[in-house]
């Protein structure tokens, strides 16, 4: 794993400004960001999709929001909230990362408590299913939940942590726009519209707290960052960045839903959240997100 400089960042939720080692914005930066907004809106309009954007440099000096408070189905971006609460409960001594959890595929629907299973065919990670009847550590389940977006690992952790505990943790960090109601793949709840939802701003706040090492505590935040940097799905925001750019992020996708939420360690580090709704083709939505990322990167990064 490549090492990267430790920057003095700004606390997103509190707005606390701390001097940064990143280059100071040029005087024409506001004009560049205004031009970027126009270009973003043009690309979004051409795509026919609904897109929410939350963008802020970690020094707090530049930001751009488009529909950032609109609610979207969270898809797998909600797993960020599960991860943060896991580290919080470990910090409190309620759990240990090496605690063993039985692996089963049987969960209760939010609607009526009836049992349902997560379908391996619709999951992006089949490895956890191989452990059914056995056990895994909380550490390994968290790794699979984030880096491979395992739905089965996610549900096992949600049941262990408790939905209400996760909700309190997320709200306590100022990211109440991330509304986690239930485990994933609950078909009855989905049919009734009882879904996990999020706003772009909420995910940006949550990632901002992790970036400035204020989510739980410094050691926990650093461990979460290392997990996020091992993300294996990199078709969207990473594809719009220069090769070799370090990025810690979480993706999420369902039918006509495609999201990416990232901390980007560019020369001027930033948080970027892109939520996309309404595109049938995954490759086209990924290309759109990469293009939007490229516009923002070029607007704020020092050009050679």
Secondary structure, 3 states (H helix, E strand, C coil): CCCCCCCCCCECCCCECCCCCCCCCCCCHHHHHHHHHHHHHHHHHHHCCEEEEEEEECCCCCEEEECCCCCEECHHHHHHHHHHHHHHHHHCCCCCCCCEEECCCCEECCCCCCEECCCHHHCCCCCHHHHCCCEEEHHHHHHHHHHCCCHHHHHHHHHHHCHHHHHHHHHHCCCCCCECCCCCCCHHHHHCCCCCEECHHHHHHHHHHHHCCCCCCHHHHHHHHHHHCCCCCCCCHHHHCCCCCEEEEEEEEECCEEEEEEEEECCCCEEEEEEEECCCCHHHHHHHHHHHHHHHHHHHCCCC
